[in-house]
Amino acid sequence: MKFRPIFSFLFLLTACAQAQMLNGTVKSVNGTLPRVIVLNLSTEQETRTDELGRFSIAASEDDLILFEKTGYVKARHLVEKADFSGNFSLLMEEKPEELEEVIVYTQSYDLVKMGILQKQPKRLTVAERRLYTAQSTTIDGLINAISGRTKMLKRAAKHERYERNYEKLNRMFEESYFTESLKIPKDDVARFLYYAAENQKFTVVLSSGNRFQIMFALSELATEFKKF
């Protein structure tokens, strides 16, 4: 009987983690934005904004939502309880014009060579830090595992790795390569990049840095992608 309050508390946490419909509008300084990709990185659900920039997607508090549209800076939003109380609105910024060449001079310090550290520390991403914190103690690990938060954070960390692959591809190739060489419709380029970034075999090729092998693998993926 004495354990009843603990399990009642855990039950409430689980109930709070249930998904609701997040309704909102995506805008720019010039007005609403249609056909913006809205991706819940925690649940892998995806939708797009309509012609008036409106969207609706299932989400829970602490879910990480990604907003993406060609020509605009990607935006991420961590869902809060208040977002469900009204019409959520997000402002996206246009990408600035890229400079032809930028030279940056930096000075770095090797803490291992300086004798401060015995080995290089692992750099954790935002999602990886949240996952580490959620499992930092036995009690935290138990509560977050039962409530589903740990599982959600693991998904977020996985998708953050996909994000890095996406960014690497985006830097390596111009949009024209995907639309002209691979014959991917312009509106589907972002979705194809995610498709490639999440493919386990392709990520191995991508990590090699061999541009020829990457282009060959992308060609095969593009053939598969266009069948959907």
N, CA, C and O of each residue as an XYZ file, in Angstrom:
912
protein
N       0.813     -1.205      0.000
C       0.000      0.000      0.000
C       0.850      1.261      0.000
O       0.449      2.277     -0.568
N       2.000      1.211      0.619
C       2.808      2.418      0.742
C       3.392      2.853     -0.606
O       3.862      3.984     -0.730
N       3.371      1.957     -1.640
C       3.917      2.327     -2.930
C       2.887      3.005     -3.827
O       3.211      3.495     -4.909
N       1.615      3.025     -3.348
C       0.552      3.567     -4.184
C       0.797      5.014     -4.600
O       0.573      5.336     -5.767
N       1.247      5.918     -3.704
C       1.478      7.307     -4.121
C       2.510      7.420     -5.235
O       2.370      8.256     -6.127
N       3.553      6.578     -5.189
C       4.599      6.651     -6.216
C       4.033      6.274     -7.570
O       4.252      6.974     -8.559
N       3.292      5.146     -7.615
C       2.750      4.716     -8.890
C       1.654      5.651     -9.376
O       1.458      5.798    -10.582
N       0.938      6.283     -8.455
C      -0.054      7.280     -8.860
C       0.624      8.462     -9.519
O       0.124      9.012    -10.500
N       1.775      8.851     -8.970
C       2.541      9.963     -9.525
C       3.069      9.611    -10.923
O       3.020     10.431    -11.839
N       3.579      8.368    -11.071
C       4.084      7.939    -12.367
C       2.964      7.844    -13.390
O       3.165      8.134    -14.570
N       1.776      7.434    -12.933
C       0.634      7.357    -13.839
C       0.262      8.735    -14.370
O      -0.083      8.893    -15.541
N       0.339      9.729    -13.489
C       0.039     11.096    -13.910
C       1.052     11.584    -14.932
O       0.696     12.274    -15.888
N       2.334     11.220    -14.727
C       3.355     11.616    -15.682
C       3.088     11.016    -17.047
O       3.244     11.680    -18.072
N       2.679      9.742    -17.055
C       2.385      9.073    -18.313
C       1.206      9.730    -19.015
O       1.221      9.927    -20.230
N       0.182     10.066    -18.232
C      -1.001     10.696    -18.808
C      -0.668     12.047    -19.421
O      -1.211     12.417    -20.462
N       0.233     12.784    -18.764
C       0.608     14.116    -19.247
C       1.386     14.044    -20.551
O       1.432     15.005    -21.319
N       2.008     12.862    -20.792
C       2.837     12.721    -21.987
C       2.015     12.385    -23.226
O       2.566     12.302    -24.323
N       0.681     12.186    -23.067
C      -0.158     11.829    -24.190
C      -0.222     12.973    -25.191
O      -0.205     14.151    -24.836
N      -0.296     12.578    -26.453
C      -0.249     13.566    -27.522
C      -1.567     14.329    -27.651
O      -2.645     13.806    -27.367
N      -1.442     15.588    -28.093
C      -2.580     16.427    -28.428
C      -2.330     16.978    -29.823
O      -1.250     16.789    -30.382
N      -3.312     17.653    -30.386
C      -3.131     18.263    -31.699
C      -2.581     19.671    -31.519
O      -3.196     20.514    -30.866
N      -1.423     19.911    -32.104
C      -0.805     21.235    -32.084
C      -1.215     21.953    -33.361
O      -0.825     21.555    -34.459
N      -2.003     23.009    -33.214
C      -2.472     23.785    -34.358
C      -1.710     25.102    -34.413
O      -1.527     25.759    -33.388
N      -1.274     25.483    -35.583
C      -0.514     26.720    -35.661
C      -0.405     27.264    -37.067
O      -0.976     26.727    -38.016
N       0.353     28.355    -37.173
C       0.561     29.041    -38.447
C       2.040     29.405    -38.571
O       2.656     29.865    -37.610
N       2.598     29.198    -39.750
C       3.992     29.559    -40.016
C       3.998     30.802    -40.899
O       3.305     30.863    -41.914
N       4.793     31.790    -40.493
C       4.812     33.065    -41.205
C       6.244     33.504    -41.507
O       7.210     32.981    -40.953
N       6.342     34.478    -42.402
C       7.580     35.207    -42.642
C       7.252     36.681    -42.503
O       6.104     37.034    -42.236
N       8.224     37.533    -42.678
C       7.957     38.972    -42.570
C       7.031     39.447    -43.684
O       6.440     40.522    -43.586
N       6.904     38.642    -44.749
C       6.065     39.026    -45.884
C       4.676     38.405    -45.838
O       3.855     38.654    -46.720
N       4.406     37.594    -44.810
C       3.095     36.961    -44.716
C       3.196     35.490    -44.370
O       4.253     35.020    -43.950
N       2.102     34.758    -44.544
C       2.094     33.338    -44.192
C       2.874     32.529    -45.217
O       3.029     32.943    -46.366
N       3.369     31.351    -44.780
C       4.196     30.513    -45.641
C       3.516     29.181    -45.936
O       3.286     28.399    -45.014
N       3.190     28.906    -47.189
C       2.608     27.612    -47.560
C       3.695     26.570    -47.790
O       4.859     26.915    -47.995
N       3.308     25.273    -47.755
C       4.168     24.143    -48.079
C       5.456     24.106    -47.255
O       6.514     23.723    -47.755
N       5.355     24.501    -46.009
C       6.480     24.341    -45.080
C       6.408     22.923    -44.498
O       5.350     22.480    -44.053
N       7.532     22.226    -44.507
C       7.572     20.894    -43.907
C       7.558     21.048    -42.391
O       8.386     21.763    -41.826
N       6.620     20.380    -41.739
C       6.512     20.398    -40.284
C       6.733     18.963    -39.811
O       5.901     18.090    -40.060
N       7.847     18.722    -39.135
C       8.230     17.363    -38.747
C       8.391     17.261    -37.238
O       9.183     17.993    -36.644
N       7.649     16.362    -36.624
C       7.813     16.085    -35.192
C       8.961     15.097    -35.058
O       8.792     13.911    -35.340
N      10.116     15.567    -34.636
C      11.299     14.720    -34.539
C      11.161     13.654    -33.463
O      11.889     12.661    -33.481
N      10.248     13.844    -32.537
C      10.073     12.886    -31.450
C       9.206     11.705    -31.855
O       9.388     10.598    -31.348
N       8.256     11.932    -32.771
C       7.340     10.861    -33.179
C       7.492     10.476    -34.644
O       6.901      9.494    -35.095
N       8.294     11.257    -35.400
C       8.537     11.019    -36.824
C       7.310     11.308    -37.689
O       7.282     10.919    -38.857
N       6.307     11.976    -37.147
C       5.145     12.373    -37.938
C       5.465     13.648    -38.710
O       6.196     14.513    -38.227
N       4.913     13.751    -39.903
C       5.223     14.881    -40.779
C       3.956     15.419    -41.436
O       3.037     14.661    -41.748
N       3.916     16.714    -41.639
C       2.825     17.335    -42.383
C       3.387     18.573    -43.077
O       4.578     18.864    -42.967
N       2.541     19.290    -43.780
C       2.954     20.535    -44.439
C       1.897     21.601    -44.208
O       0.723     21.294    -44.002
N       2.322     22.842    -44.244
C       1.367     23.933    -44.080
C       0.546     24.088    -45.352
O       1.020     23.792    -46.449
N      -0.703     24.560    -45.193
C      -1.559     24.770    -46.361
C      -1.253     26.128    -46.991
O      -0.268     26.776    -46.635
N      -2.099     26.552    -47.924
C      -1.849     27.804    -48.649
C      -1.870     29.031    -47.744
O      -1.349     30.083    -48.114
N      -2.471     28.904    -46.559
C      -2.517     30.025    -45.604
C      -1.490     29.860    -44.486
O      -1.520     30.588    -43.493
N      -0.581     28.898    -44.655
C       0.485     28.694    -43.669
C       0.041     27.934    -42.429
O       0.780     27.872    -41.447
N      -1.164     27.351    -42.457
C      -1.688     26.656    -41.282
C      -1.292     25.179    -41.297
O      -1.130     24.570    -42.355
N      -1.140     24.619    -40.081
C      -0.817     23.199    -39.967
C      -1.439     22.641    -38.693
O      -1.832     23.383    -37.793
N      -1.515     21.332    -38.644
C      -2.006     20.629    -37.459
C      -1.238     19.315    -37.363
O      -1.187     18.551    -38.327
N      -0.639     19.051    -36.200
C       0.169     17.843    -36.040
C       0.060     17.355    -34.595
O      -0.018     18.159    -33.666
N       0.055     16.039    -34.414
C      -0.007     15.465    -33.066
C       1.318     15.701    -32.356
O       2.384     15.486    -32.934
N       1.253     16.141    -31.111
C       2.470     16.441    -30.361
C       2.192     16.360    -28.873
O       1.046     16.434    -28.430
N       3.265     16.207    -28.110
C       3.190     16.217    -26.652
C       4.159     17.267    -26.130
O       5.049     17.715    -26.854
N       3.988     17.645    -24.912
C       4.899     18.599    -24.291
C       6.314     18.049    -24.333
O       6.527     16.873    -24.039
N       7.288     18.883    -24.695
C       8.708     18.545    -24.820
C       9.058     17.864    -26.134
O      10.219     17.511    -26.341
N       8.080     17.665    -27.042
C       8.414     17.169    -28.373
C       9.185     18.250    -29.123
O       8.960     19.442    -28.915
N      10.100     17.823    -30.000
C      10.886     18.770    -30.787
C      10.330     18.809    -32.206
O      10.307     17.794    -32.901
N       9.877     20.000    -32.634
C       9.262     20.172    -33.948
C      10.225     20.938    -34.862
O      10.780     21.969    -34.480
N      10.407     20.414    -36.066
C      11.275     21.048    -37.053
C      10.426     21.665    -38.160
O       9.489     21.038    -38.655
N      10.762     22.904    -38.548
C      10.068     23.594    -39.630
C      11.099     23.883    -40.730
O      12.163     24.442    -40.467
N      10.765     23.493    -41.955
C      11.738     23.678    -43.036
C      11.065     24.027    -44.346
O      10.033     23.463    -44.710
N      11.677     24.976    -45.051
C      11.210     25.387    -46.379
C      12.407     25.919    -47.154
O      13.227     26.661    -46.615
N      12.498     25.541    -48.401
C      13.604     25.994    -49.240
C      13.672     27.517    -49.270
O      12.665     28.195    -49.480
N      14.875     28.041    -49.057
C      15.073     29.486    -49.065
C      14.923     30.142    -47.714
O      15.104     31.352    -47.578
N      14.585     29.325    -46.687
C      14.401     29.868    -45.340
C      15.276     29.111    -44.341
O      15.618     27.949    -44.555
N      15.629     29.783    -43.254
C      16.434     29.165    -42.197
C      15.567     28.172    -41.430
O      14.462     28.505    -41.003
N      16.068     26.965    -41.260
C      15.309     25.965    -40.518
C      15.044     26.443    -39.098
O      15.890     27.083    -38.474
N      13.856     26.123    -38.599
C      13.485     26.530    -37.239
C      13.100     25.293    -36.440
O      12.477     24.371    -36.968
N      13.473     25.278    -35.170
C      13.103     24.193    -34.267
C      12.351     24.780    -33.081
O      12.650     25.883    -32.623
N      11.389     24.042    -32.602
C      10.601     24.507    -31.456
C      10.331     23.355    -30.516
O       9.841     22.304    -30.931
N      10.653     23.553    -29.239
C      10.368     22.564    -28.210
C       8.977     22.863    -27.662
O       8.746     23.925    -27.084
N       8.054     21.926    -27.846
C       6.651     22.154    -27.509
C       6.461     22.408    -26.016
O       6.977     21.669    -25.178
N       5.722     23.450    -25.700
C       5.382     23.780    -24.321
C       3.882     23.626    -24.116
O       3.113     23.611    -25.077
N       3.481     23.513    -22.883
C       2.061     23.326    -22.557
C       1.221     24.472    -23.101
O       0.109     24.257    -23.582
N       1.751     25.689    -23.025
C       1.003     26.873    -23.466
C       0.713     26.855    -24.964
O      -0.215     27.526    -25.416
N       1.492     26.098    -25.746
C       1.298     26.056    -27.197
C      -0.048     25.448    -27.584
O      -0.554     25.697    -28.678
N      -0.630     24.643    -26.676
C      -1.900     23.994    -26.983
C      -3.109     24.863    -26.619
O      -4.240     24.532    -26.972
N      -2.871     25.964    -25.921
C      -3.979     26.788    -25.421
C      -4.531     27.752    -26.456
O      -5.635     28.271    -26.294
N      -3.780     27.993    -27.511
C      -4.245     28.925    -28.534
C      -3.652     28.573    -29.877
O      -3.145     27.467    -30.063
N      -3.707     29.487    -30.804
C      -3.165     29.247    -32.138
C      -1.676     29.554    -32.142
O      -1.281     30.719    -32.131
N      -0.854     28.523    -32.159
C       0.595     28.670    -32.138
C       1.082     29.330    -33.430
O       0.601     29.001    -34.514
N       2.022     30.249    -33.319
C       2.548     30.959    -34.482
C       4.072     30.934    -34.456
O       4.689     31.128    -33.408
N       4.674     30.693    -35.624
C       6.133     30.644    -35.717
C       6.595     31.495    -36.891
O       6.008     31.443    -37.971
N       7.645     32.274    -36.678
C       8.192     33.149    -37.713
C       9.482     32.541    -38.270
O      10.403     32.234    -37.514
N       9.545     32.368    -39.595
C      10.746     31.847    -40.244
C      11.469     32.976    -40.963
O      10.845     33.865    -41.542
N      12.798     32.923    -40.916
C      13.614     33.957    -41.543
C      14.146     33.473    -42.894
O      14.495     32.303    -43.051
N      14.201     34.381    -43.856
C      14.786     34.034    -45.152
C      16.292     33.848    -44.991
O      16.934     34.514    -44.179
N      16.840     32.922    -45.788
C      18.280     32.688    -45.739
C      19.013     33.890    -46.328
O      18.624     34.403    -47.377
N      20.069     34.339    -45.655
C      20.843     35.458    -46.210
C      21.627     34.993    -47.428
O      21.902     33.804    -47.586
N      21.983     35.939    -48.282
C      22.787     35.597    -49.453
C      24.155     35.113    -49.002
O      24.783     35.704    -48.123
N      24.610     34.018    -49.626
C      25.887     33.425    -49.242
C      27.041     34.193    -49.878
O      26.975     34.566    -51.049
N      28.094     34.426    -49.107
C      29.296     35.064    -49.626
C      30.111     34.039    -50.404
O      30.078     32.848    -50.097
N      30.833     34.500    -51.400
C      31.631     33.583    -52.205
C      32.752     32.945    -51.388
O      33.051     31.763    -51.561
N      33.367     33.713    -50.506
C      34.470     33.164    -49.729
C      34.583     33.908    -48.405
O      34.533     35.137    -48.363
N      34.731     33.166    -47.355
C      34.915     33.748    -46.035
C      36.128     33.087    -45.395
O      36.193     31.861    -45.304
N      37.072     33.878    -44.960
C      38.265     33.356    -44.304
C      38.163     33.665    -42.820
O      38.046     34.826    -42.428
N      38.207     32.634    -42.004
C      38.088     32.793    -40.564
C      39.360     32.290    -39.905
O      39.776     31.152    -40.123
N      39.973     33.145    -39.101
C      41.168     32.757    -38.366
C      40.788     32.444    -36.930
O      40.228     33.291    -36.234
N      41.084     31.252    -36.492
C      40.745     30.848    -35.133
C      41.973     30.292    -34.431
O      42.930     29.858    -35.072
N      41.933     30.310    -33.130
C      43.001     29.730    -32.326
C      42.372     28.730    -31.367
O      41.493     29.083    -30.580
N      42.819     27.495    -31.434
C      42.263     26.458    -30.578
C      43.350     25.909    -29.665
O      44.543     26.045    -29.938
N      42.925     25.304    -28.604
C      43.854     24.759    -27.622
C      43.577     23.274    -27.436
O      42.424     22.869    -27.285
N      44.619     22.471    -27.447
C      44.501     21.038    -27.223
C      44.711     20.777    -25.737
O      45.844     20.799    -25.256
N      43.615     20.526    -25.001
C      43.695     20.340    -23.558
C      44.421     19.069    -23.173
O      44.959     18.972    -22.071
N      44.443     18.073    -24.084
C      45.181     16.837    -23.810
C      46.689     17.092    -23.861
O      47.433     16.667    -22.977
N      47.130     17.801    -24.922
C      48.555     18.114    -25.048
C      49.026     19.038    -23.929
O      50.190     19.000    -23.530
N      48.116     19.864    -23.430
C      48.483     20.780    -22.347
C      48.499     20.074    -20.991
O      48.902     20.658    -19.986
N      48.058     18.811    -20.970
C      48.088     18.039    -19.731
C      46.911     18.291    -18.817
O      46.894     17.807    -17.685
N      45.914     19.049    -19.290
C      44.741     19.349    -18.464
C      43.792     18.159    -18.438
O      43.211     17.845    -17.399
N      43.633     17.487    -19.601
C      42.786     16.309    -19.690
C      43.583     15.125    -20.196
O      44.556     15.291    -20.932
N      43.168     13.914    -19.798
C      43.837     12.710    -20.265
C      43.366     12.288    -21.644
O      44.126     11.674    -22.392
N      42.112     12.610    -21.999
C      41.587     12.297    -23.317
C      40.578     13.363    -23.723
O      40.027     14.075    -22.883
N      40.350     13.454    -25.024
C      39.425     14.468    -25.527
C      38.006     14.170    -25.035
O      37.532     13.043    -25.174
N      37.324     15.164    -24.463
C      35.944     14.933    -23.992
C      34.997     14.766    -25.166
O      35.201     15.348    -26.231
N      33.954     13.961    -24.962
C      32.938     13.774    -25.985
C      32.018     14.984    -25.997
O      31.521     15.409    -24.954
N      31.798     15.529    -27.173
C      30.912     16.682    -27.300
C      29.483     16.200    -27.506
O      29.183     15.522    -28.489
N      28.618     16.550    -26.584
C      27.226     16.123    -26.651
C      26.378     17.180    -27.344
O      26.573     18.379    -27.145
N      25.445     16.724    -28.152
C      24.499     17.636    -28.776
C      23.427     18.004    -27.750
O      23.421     17.483    -26.635
N      22.525     18.904    -28.134
C      21.457     19.321    -27.217
C      20.613     18.123    -26.798
O      20.342     17.931    -25.612
N      20.195     17.309    -27.785
C      19.351     16.147    -27.488
C      20.105     15.124    -26.650
O      19.522     14.503    -25.761
N      21.393     14.941    -26.923
C      22.194     13.983    -26.156
C      22.370     14.443    -24.712
O      22.400     13.621    -23.796
N      22.485     15.763    -24.505
C      22.596     16.284    -23.137
C      21.299     16.061    -22.374
O      21.322     15.713    -21.194
N      20.156     16.261    -23.051
C      18.867     16.029    -22.392
C      18.694     14.556    -22.031
O      18.178     14.227    -20.963
N      19.131     13.669    -22.934
C      19.032     12.239    -22.670
C      19.930     11.846    -21.504
O      19.541     11.039    -20.660
N      21.134     12.418    -21.457
C      22.063     12.121    -20.361
C      21.474     12.571    -19.023
O      21.553     11.852    -18.027
N      20.884     13.770    -19.013
C      20.278     14.296    -17.783
C      19.113     13.429    -17.329
O      18.934     13.196    -16.134
N      18.314     12.949    -18.295
C      17.146     12.129    -17.963
C      17.533     10.797    -17.340
O      16.710     10.167    -16.674
N      18.780     10.354    -17.545
C      19.238      9.074    -17.019
C      20.359      9.240    -15.993
O      21.039      8.275    -15.646
N      20.545     10.472    -15.509
C      21.690     10.773    -14.648
C      21.618     10.098    -13.276
O      22.653      9.795    -12.681
N      20.413      9.863    -12.776
C      20.266      9.174    -11.497
C      19.290      8.014    -11.659
O      18.538      7.957    -12.632
N      19.309      7.093    -10.702
C      18.416      5.932    -10.778
C      16.960      6.346    -10.772
O      16.161      5.825    -11.549
N      16.605      7.290     -9.890
C      15.217      7.755     -9.796
C      14.786      8.445    -11.081
O      13.702      8.177    -11.600
N      15.645      9.346    -11.601
C      15.321     10.038    -12.850
C      15.154      9.030    -13.981
O      14.231      9.133    -14.789
N      16.059      8.054    -14.025
C      15.978      7.042    -15.080
C      14.695      6.253    -15.015
O      14.096      5.969    -16.052
N      14.250      5.886    -13.810
C      13.029      5.110    -13.632
C      11.797      5.917    -14.028
O      10.953      5.445    -14.790
N      11.703      7.136    -13.506
C      10.534      7.984    -13.781
C      10.437      8.306    -15.272
O       9.362      8.218    -15.864
N      11.572      8.681    -15.877
C      11.555      9.051    -17.290
C      11.320      7.862    -18.204
O      10.756      8.007    -19.288
N      11.758      6.670    -17.762
C      11.506      5.468    -18.562
C      10.023      5.120    -18.549
O       9.451      4.804    -19.592
N       9.394      5.176    -17.370
C       7.976      4.830    -17.255
C       7.098      5.869    -17.950
O       6.108      5.518    -18.591
N       7.455      7.131    -17.827
C       6.636      8.192    -18.433
C       6.797      8.263    -19.950
O       6.000      8.910    -20.630
N       7.828      7.598    -20.481
C       8.059      7.630    -21.920
C       9.009      8.723    -22.361
O       9.324      8.816    -23.547
N       9.480      9.562    -21.429
C      10.359     10.674    -21.796
C      11.709     10.180    -22.324
O      12.251     10.749    -23.272
N      12.255      9.114    -21.707
C      13.546      8.595    -22.156
C      13.453      8.122    -23.599
O      14.332      8.408    -24.412
N      12.387      7.398    -23.914
C      12.189      6.911    -25.281
C      12.084      8.079    -26.254
O      12.640      8.038    -27.351
N      11.363      9.124    -25.837
C      11.218     10.297    -26.685
C      12.561     10.988    -26.906
O      12.861     11.419    -28.020
N      13.368     11.096    -25.852
C      14.670     11.754    -25.962
C      15.635     10.951    -26.830
O      16.470     11.523    -27.531
N      15.519      9.618    -26.783
C      16.357      8.780    -27.644
C      16.006      9.024    -29.108
O      16.887      9.092    -29.964
N      14.713      9.153    -29.384
C      14.295      9.448    -30.756
C      14.809     10.821    -31.192
O      15.239     11.000    -32.332
N      14.758     11.781    -30.275
C      15.234     13.131    -30.600
C      16.731     13.121    -30.898
O      17.184     13.803    -31.817
N      17.509     12.344    -30.118
C      18.956     12.255    -30.343
C      19.243     11.605    -31.688
O      20.156     12.015    -32.405
N      18.444     10.571    -32.028
C      18.621      9.904    -33.313
C      18.343     10.867    -34.458
O      19.090     10.907    -35.436
N      17.273     11.641    -34.337
C      16.932     12.577    -35.396
C      17.922     13.741    -35.470
O      18.096     14.346    -36.528
N      18.554     14.043    -34.372
C      19.577     15.083    -34.408
C      20.772     14.623    -35.240
O      21.410     15.424    -35.923
N      21.069     13.313    -35.175
C      22.120     12.766    -36.031
C      21.697     12.851    -37.498
O      22.511     13.148    -38.373
N      20.418     12.587    -37.755
C      19.923     12.733    -39.119
C      20.064     14.176    -39.589
O      20.384     14.436    -40.749
N      19.822     15.105    -38.674
C      19.939     16.522    -39.012
C      21.358     16.868    -39.468
O      21.547     17.628    -40.418
N      22.364     16.294    -38.769
C      23.755     16.562    -39.146
C      24.049     16.012    -40.536
O      24.738     16.657    -41.326
N      23.525     14.812    -40.842
C      23.698     14.242    -42.176
C      23.019     15.129    -43.219
O      23.561     15.361    -44.300
N      21.838     15.614    -42.884
C      21.094     16.492    -43.785
C      21.916     17.749    -44.096
O      22.056     18.141    -45.255
N      22.449     18.364    -43.057
C      23.217     19.597    -43.238
C      24.465     19.345    -44.076
O      24.847     20.182    -44.894
N      25.100     18.192    -43.874
C      26.308     17.862    -44.638
C      25.981     17.744    -46.117
O      26.719     18.251    -46.963
N      24.863     17.069    -46.433
C      24.432     16.945    -47.824
C      24.078     18.304    -48.416
O      24.398     18.596    -49.568
N      23.426     19.113    -47.627
C      22.997     20.436    -48.086
C      24.189     21.316    -48.425
O      24.118     22.149    -49.328
N      25.284     21.127    -47.697
C      26.502     21.907    -47.966
C      27.266     21.367    -49.171
O      27.908     22.128    -49.895
N      27.196     20.066    -49.384
C      27.977     19.440    -50.452
C      27.433     19.727    -51.846
O      28.200     19.848    -52.801
N      26.099     19.838    -51.966
C      25.485     19.957    -53.283
C      24.514     21.135    -53.353
O      23.805     21.443    -52.396
N      24.509     21.779    -54.516
C      23.537     22.831    -54.770
C      22.169     22.200    -55.031
O      22.082     21.032    -55.409
N      21.117     22.965    -54.830
C      19.763     22.469    -55.080
C      19.595     22.014    -56.524
O      18.843     21.080    -56.803
N      20.302     22.682    -57.449
C      20.188     22.344    -58.871
C      20.656     20.916    -59.153
O      20.179     20.284    -60.095
N      21.582     20.408    -58.346
C      22.048     19.026    -58.548
C      20.904     18.041    -58.343
O      20.765     17.074    -59.092
N      20.094     18.289    -57.331
C      18.983     17.386    -57.034
C      17.846     17.535    -58.050
O      17.221     16.550    -58.442
N      17.587     18.779    -58.471
C      16.464     18.998    -59.383
C      16.819     18.654    -60.831
O      15.978     18.130    -61.562
N      18.051     18.942    -61.250
C      18.435     18.744    -62.649
C      19.101     17.385    -62.890
O      18.755     16.682    -63.839
N      20.049     17.019    -62.034
C      20.759     15.755    -62.239
C      19.959     14.547    -61.747
O      19.905     13.514    -62.414
N      19.335     14.689    -60.567
C      18.584     13.574    -59.997
C      17.097     13.627    -60.319
O      16.360     12.690    -60.014
N      16.648     14.736    -60.944
C      15.250     14.895    -61.362
C      14.268     14.825    -60.179
O      13.180     14.260    -60.292
N      14.678     15.414    -59.042
C      13.799     15.496    -57.876
C      13.016     16.806    -57.969
O      13.630     17.863    -58.110
N      11.688     16.776    -57.896
C      10.917     18.035    -57.922
C      11.401     18.995    -56.838
O      11.755     18.566    -55.740
N      11.417     20.271    -57.141
C      11.954     21.265    -56.215
C      11.292     21.202    -54.847
O      11.969     21.316    -53.825
N       9.974     21.022    -54.818
C       9.250     20.984    -53.541
C       9.569     19.734    -52.726
O       9.271     19.682    -51.532
N      10.172     18.726    -53.361
C      10.474     17.476    -52.655
C      11.949     17.320    -52.290
O      12.345     16.297    -51.731
N      12.767     18.335    -52.607
C      14.201     18.225    -52.339
C      14.483     18.030    -50.850
O      15.275     17.166    -50.473
N      13.832     18.837    -50.003
C      14.064     18.725    -48.557
C      13.663     17.348    -48.050
O      14.362     16.757    -47.226
N      12.533     16.834    -48.545
C      12.080     15.508    -48.119
C      13.051     14.426    -48.587
O      13.289     13.454    -47.870
N      13.616     14.592    -49.795
C      14.593     13.618    -50.299
C      15.871     13.649    -49.456
O      16.470     12.606    -49.194
N      16.283     14.837    -49.037
C      17.486     14.945    -48.205
C      17.294     14.201    -46.885
O      18.211     13.533    -46.407
N      16.105     14.316    -46.297
C      15.820     13.568    -45.074
C      15.780     12.068    -45.351
O      16.240     11.262    -44.542
N      15.227     11.708    -46.501
C      15.162     10.301    -46.889
C      16.570      9.716    -46.975
O      16.812      8.602    -46.510
N      17.493     10.463    -47.566
C      18.879     10.011    -47.688
C      19.583     10.019    -46.333
O      20.320      9.091    -45.999
N      19.345     11.082    -45.553
C      20.024     11.227    -44.263
C      19.653     10.126    -43.282
O      20.425      9.821    -42.372
N      18.469      9.519    -43.458
C      18.011      8.485    -42.542
C      18.332      7.075    -43.029
O      18.103      6.102    -42.311
N      18.862      6.964    -44.246
C      19.199      5.651    -44.796
C      20.535      5.174    -44.218
O      21.567      5.813    -44.426
N      20.512      4.060    -43.500
C      21.700      3.593    -42.786
C      22.859      3.279    -43.726
O      24.000      3.636    -43.434
N      22.582      2.614    -44.856
C      23.662      2.286    -45.794
C      24.266      3.548    -46.389
O      25.481      3.648    -46.566
N      23.392      4.522    -46.699
C      23.915      5.752    -47.293
C      24.754      6.551    -46.303
O      25.748      7.161    -46.696
N      24.373      6.558    -45.027
C      25.130      7.334    -44.042
C      26.560      6.813    -43.906
O      27.473      7.574    -43.585
N      26.755      5.515    -44.151
C      28.114      4.953    -44.136
C      28.923      5.534    -45.287
O      30.084      5.906    -45.114
N      28.298      5.613    -46.480
C      28.959      6.192    -47.648
C      29.228      7.674    -47.417
O      30.295      8.182    -47.764
N      28.249      8.366    -46.825
C      28.391      9.803    -46.565
C      29.553     10.092    -45.630
O      30.281     11.067    -45.817
N      29.728      9.239    -44.617
C      30.810      9.446    -43.646
C      32.193      9.245    -44.271
O      33.190      9.730    -43.736
N      32.257      8.526    -45.413
C      33.551      8.307    -46.074
C      34.092      9.582    -46.699
O      35.303      9.742    -46.853
N      33.182     10.498    -47.061
C      33.607     11.751    -47.672
C      33.958     11.644    -49.141
O      34.336     12.639    -49.761
N      33.836     10.425    -49.721
C      34.161     10.221    -51.138
C      33.006     10.761    -51.994
O      31.932     10.160    -52.042
N      33.227     11.873    -52.655
C      32.156     12.555    -53.385
C      31.581     11.687    -54.499
O      30.369     11.677    -54.717
N      32.447     10.954    -55.206
C      31.968     10.113    -56.308
C      31.047      9.016    -55.780
O      29.978      8.776    -56.342
N      31.459      8.353    -54.704
C      30.624      7.298    -54.122
C      29.316      7.870    -53.584
O      28.267      7.235    -53.694
N      29.375      9.053    -53.009
C      28.169      9.698    -52.473
C      27.190     10.009    -53.603
O      25.988      9.783    -53.465
N      27.701     10.524    -54.715
C      26.844     10.857    -55.853
C      26.213      9.595    -56.443
O      25.044      9.599    -56.831
N      26.993      8.523    -56.507
C      26.467      7.259    -57.030
C      25.346      6.728    -56.124
O      24.300      6.285    -56.599
N      25.591      6.786    -54.816
C      24.592      6.314    -53.855
C      23.337      7.186    -53.903
O      22.224      6.672    -53.790
N      23.505      8.495    -54.068
C      22.358      9.401    -54.164
C      21.511      9.097    -55.394
O      20.285      9.191    -55.355
N      22.179      8.733    -56.483
C      21.468      8.393    -57.706
C      20.569      7.176    -57.491
O      19.434      7.141    -57.967
N      21.087      6.177    -56.767
C      20.291      4.988    -56.469
C      19.120      5.328    -55.548
O      18.006      4.840    -55.738
N      19.383      6.164    -54.556
C      18.320      6.558    -53.632
C      17.238      7.370    -54.332
O      16.055      7.243    -54.017
N      17.650      8.207    -55.284
C      16.686      9.036    -56.002
C      15.722      8.149    -56.801
O      14.530      8.446    -56.884
N      16.235      7.067    -57.387
C      15.392      6.130    -58.122
C      14.357      5.496    -57.199
O      13.188      5.361    -57.558
N      14.804      5.106    -56.000
C      13.880      4.520    -55.013
C      12.859      5.557    -54.547
O      11.667      5.268    -54.436
N      13.347      6.766    -54.278
C      12.495      7.832    -53.731
C      11.358      8.180    -54.681
O      10.236      8.422    -54.234
N      11.626      8.210    -55.970
C      10.623      8.615    -56.955
C       9.557      7.558    -57.184
O       8.568      7.816    -57.870
N       9.745      6.364    -56.616
C       8.734      5.307    -56.736
C       7.593      5.502    -55.731
O       6.501      4.960    -55.903
N       7.868      6.296    -54.667
C       6.861      6.481    -53.620
C       5.761      7.421    -54.100
O       4.820      7.701    -53.357
